[in-house]
Amino acid sequence: MQEKKNIEVCFSPVLFSNFRNPGAIAVIVDILRATSAIVTAFENGVDKIIPVGSLEEARASKEKGYMVAAERDGLVQDFADFGNSPFNFTRERVAGQQIVYSTTNGTQAIHVARDCAQVLIGAYLNFTSLKDWIVNQQRDVIFLCAGWKNKFNLEDTLFAGAMAENLITSGAFETICDSTKASMDLYGQASADLMKYLDKVAQRERLRRNKLDDVIEYCHTFDVTRVIPVLRNNHLEALDISPGEV
Amino acid sequence: MQEKKNIEVCFSPVLFSNFRNPGAIAVIVDILRATSAIVTAFENGVDKIIPVGSLEEARASKEKGYMVAAERDGLVQDFADFGNSPFNFTRERVAGQQIVYSTTNGTQAIHVARDCAQVLIGAYLNFTSLKDWIVNQQRDVIFLCAGWKNKFNLEDTLFAGAMAENLITSGAFETICDSTKASMDLYGQASADLMKYLDKVAQRERLRRNKLDDVIEYCHTFDVTRVIPVLRNNHLEALDISPGEV
C-alpha cells in the first residue's frame, strides 16, 4: 500500500517560510476574490496571467501595453483594465490575452510559494478537478491561504478544510497539522449552510461596503470548470489535465 | 452606554506585527505548557520570572547564579533547574525565587508583545480572574497564541476562543476579527468534551512521545488560582488585583 501523503494548511503568506517542503504542491487560495477571478479568466480562455507584487510594476506593465488587473483593498486602480471581480474576466475581454495581475493578498501568496514543486490556483470553481489532480500526483500538499493583509481569514480556511476533507476521504492523504484539523472542523461547521456561515466573514462586510459583494455566491460555487492554473516560470497558464498526463 | 472594546486573536508571534494596537492588552497564551507553568509558579510564590529568548542567555544566567528554566522541543536543557512542566514549579522550589525562563515558543511571544499597554500571562488555571481583570480595564485585548515554532496550534486557539466567548458574554466586548470568530467556533465544538477534542492536538502527541503528557488535564483545569502574571520592564511579576486597584 502506498504511503499516505501529508496535508498542511498555512494561514498567511508570512507563515509560509515555516513550511519547508520543496517537494510539495502549493495550492494558492484567495477565494474572495483573486483565485476565483484567475480560475474564471482561464475558463474564459485567457492565455497567460503574470502575477506582480507592486502597483508600480503593474502600472509599468500597463505602460508597456499589457492588459492589467490591479486592485487594492477591493478597489480597482485607476490605470488598470480590471479589478478583482471574477465577473470582469469575460470571454470577450480575456480570450487569448496576456494579463498582468496585482492584488492585495493573492499575488504575494503566489510569490512566496514559487519554489514548491507545483504552484496551483485553487477555488471552489475548479474544486473537483483540482482534487483529482492532487490525488494523482502522489505529493504532499500545502494550502496557502492568502488571508487578509497577512492575517488569517475564514473564507480561505473553509476552502482548505473542504479540500482536506475530500483528500483524506480519497484514502491517499493524512494530516498531523493543527491548522488542517482546525480548517476541517470549521468547514464541518459551515458546510451545512455555507452562505449563512459566510455572513460572519470580515471580507464579506468589506466587499459589501464597496458594493462588491455580488460575487460571494459565485465564488462559493463548486465545479464551474475543470481548468487548473499553474505557475510556470513567472506566469500562470492552464495545466494540461488531459487523461494521458494524469 | 460604554463603547464596546475589540477582541483579536493572533495565531503566531510572527503575525503579531500586523496587529498594531499599542493601547491594547496582550494576553500571552502557551497552554502546553509555558503559560500554565508560569501561572503555577506565581501561585506557588515565585517572586519574579525573567523571560529570555535564547538558550545562550539562559545558560549565561545560570552561570551568574540564577535559577533557570530552559526547554526546547519539550525537553529540559542539561544546564537548567527546570523544564517546562507546571509540576516542576512547586512551592518548595520556587517560593521567593527569581527564575530565568526560556522556552521554544512562549518567551518569543512575550518579547514581540512587549510594547502593548499591558502584557499578561493567560492560562485556564487563572481563567476567571484574568477575564474579570480584562473586563475592568476598558481596553482592547489581543490574545497572542505562542503556537508551535511560529505555526498555528489548536490548544492555544481553543483557550482564546473560550476567553473571547466569555468576554463577549460580559457585554463589554465585540469582535470583527476572523481569527477570533474561528477560535470561538472551534472552542464551541471542543467544549462539550475538551479532553476528547484534545486527542487530535499535535502537541499532545509530541508530549506523549517524551512521556510528558501527564500535564494535559491539569493545564486545562479552570480557576486553580486568581494570580495574573504581568510583564514589568523585563520581568514577570504578580499583578496586584486587590479590589482597590480594579
Interface residues (C-beta under 8 A of the other chain):
Chain A: F11 S12 V14 L15 N18 F19 W148 K149 N150 K151 F152 N153 L154 T157 I176 C177 D178 S179 K181 A182 D185 L186 Q189 K200 V201 A202 Q203 E205
Chain B: F11 S12 V14 L15 N18 F19 W148 K149 N150 K151 F152 N153 L154 T157 I176 C177 D178 S179 K181 A182 D185 L186 Q189 K200 V201 A202 Q203 E205
